[in-house]
């Protein structure tokens, strides 16, 4: 098991400040290396909040969140930052590539803190391998402004994979793309999950993208319920 959530609760204050809105209500979920999971649900249902809690970008009000043998809710920020950098790959709706850096520089950004020369060379070789797999090997010197939306999002996926994470968390990764580019990113994420043996958790409104995952959960009114299972266990 990579990640386990047990009885996670999260509320936010209403605009008036007089009451609290329950976003996540007693959420429990186990994620293993073999899992490709989609979370669907209406806007404002808490899907991104759930993803941010799993990615240690936010904290629940109560509950237990473990990654391997570590309780993430008890760790100091320095250790959480290390886990985010080394064990979790993030893909968002917008690629967030730095406009002043070319493609290969953007992809290698998560490796800048690594001092070991052999490890850095390995990751540079890995970057080129992944860029070839995604059809971007001839674009490495181009700036983000010179890339299409689909190319930029593919580069973001490669960046998320560069440090060999144990899980990829993707928040509406096809939401800003046209239908063709969205289909390419969906297939890419599915293929990477199988080939790189990395767990995958996607928050999406896209039924097509969700359908590529092994399990689909629906989050609504704070509750996370299994909606569809596409793979036998």
N, C-alpha and C positions, 0 to 999 in steps of 0.2 A: 504494500500500500504506500503510495506517495503522500497523499494528502487526505486527512480525515477531518470533517467538520461534525461537531456534536452539539446539538441544541443551541445553535447560533441565533441570537436575538439582536435586532438593531432598530432603533427608533430615531426620528428626527423631530425637532420642535416645529410646530405649525407656525405660519407667518405671524400669527397673533401672539405667539409665545405662551399662550394659555393652555395648550394641550400638546400632546406628542402623537406623531404619526408612526404607526408600526409598519416598518418596511420589510423586515425579515422576522418571521415568527417561528421559532423552534426548528431551524433548518439543520438537517443532518445529511451528509453526503460523503461517500468514500470514492476516491479517485486513484486508480492504479495505472501502471505504465501502459497497460493494454487498452485503456479507455479513450474513446473519442466521444465527447459529450457535448450536446447543444442545450442551451437554456433559452427558452422562448417565453413570451409573455407580453402583455400590453405595455406601452410607454409609461414610465413612472412606477413600474411594478417592483423595482429594486434590483434588476438584473445587473446593472453596472456596479451597484453597491456590493452585491454578492461577489462579483469578480474582483473588485478592489480589496475586499476583505481577504479573499484567498491569496491575492498577490501582495499582501501586507501593506497596501497603500492606504488602508482604512482599518479601524478596529471595531469589533462588535461591542455591544453593551455587556453581553455575557455569552458564555459558551466556551468550547474548547476547540482549538484549531492546531492540528499537529502536521508537521512536515517531516516524514521519516520518524525519527525518535525525538524530535524537538517540539515543544509546545511554543508556537510562534508568539503567543500572547504574553509570554514571560521573557522574551528576548529583548536585549537592548538594541537601539537603532543601528548601531554599527554592524551587529550580526545580521539584522534584518536586511540591511543594504547589501551585505555580502550574499545572502540567499537570493535576493532579487536579481543580482548581477550574474550569479553563477548557476542558479538552479531554475529560474523562471524566465521564460521568454514572453515579452509583451507585444501584441499587435493590436493597434487601435484603428478606429474608423479612418482617421487621417494618418498618413505615414510618418509625420513628424521628422522627416529628413532635414538636416541642417542645410540651408540654401547655399552657404559659402563653402561647403565641402562636396567633393565629388562622390560618386556612388561608392567606390571601394573604401574611401575614408569614412563615410557614414556607416557602412557595414561593420567596420572595425572599431567603431567608437567604444563598444562595451569592453574591448580588450586593452584599453589604454593603461589601465592600472596594473597590468600583468608585467612583471619585471623579467621573468625567466625567458631567456632568448629562444630556447628550444620550443617552449610553449607558444611564444609569439609567432615563431615561424610556422609551427603546426597550424595555428589559427589562421594565418594568412593563406596557407595552402587550403585549409578548409573553406575559407571565404571564396576562393576561386572555384573550388569544386561545387559549392552551393550555387554560385552565380552561373556556372555552366549548366547545372541542373535546372535552373530557372530561366535560362535563355538570355542572361544579362552579361555574359562574359565580354561582349564587345561594347558595353556601355560603361565600363568601370571608371573612365575619366570624365564622364559627363556629370554636370551639375543637376540637382533635382528639377530645376526649371526646364531642363532639356529632355526630361523623361515624360512619358505619358502617365496618367493616373494608375493604370494597371502595372506599369513598370516600376513606379515608385512604391506601390504596395508590395510587389514581389521583393523589392529590395528591403522593405521593412520586415518581411517574413525572414529573409536571410539574416538580417541583423538580429532578429529574435533568436535565431538558431545558432549564432556564431559561437557562443560559449558552451554549447552542448547542454542545454537545459534539460531538466527532467519533465517539465510541463510547459506547454504554450497556452497562455491565456489571451484570447482574441475577443475584442469588444467591437461588434459590428464591423468586421474586417472588410466586408464587401459593400457597406452602406453608401460609400461615396463613389462607387464605380458603375459603369454601364453594364448591361446584361452580359455581354461577352467577357469583359474583364472580370466581372464578379464570378462567372463560371470558372474561369481560369484559376482565380485565387482559391475558390472552394476545392477544386481538384488538387491544387498544389498542397493545401493544408492537409487534405485527406491522405495524399501520397506520402507526405513527409511524416505524418503520424505512423504510417506503416513501415516506411523505409528506415527512418531514424529512430524508431522505437521510443517516441516521445509522447507522453500523454497530452491530450488536447481538450480544452474546454472553451467552447465558443458561445458567446451571447449574440443572438441574432434575431432579426425580424424575418429573415429570408427562409421560407419553407424549403426552397431548393438546397440551400446550404445546410440547414438542419438535417435534411434527409440524407446527407452524406455521412452523418455521424452514427455511431453505434446505438446511442441512447439519447432520447430527447426528453427533457424535463420542462414542465411549465411552471413558471413562477407567477402567482396571482394572489393578491390580498395577503401577502406575506408567507404563503405556503408554497413549498417546492414539491411537486408531485410528478411521478414518472408518467410521461405522456405517451411515449412510443418507444419500443425496443426493436432495433433493426438487426440485432445480432444475438444469436443464442449463446448463453453462457453455461 
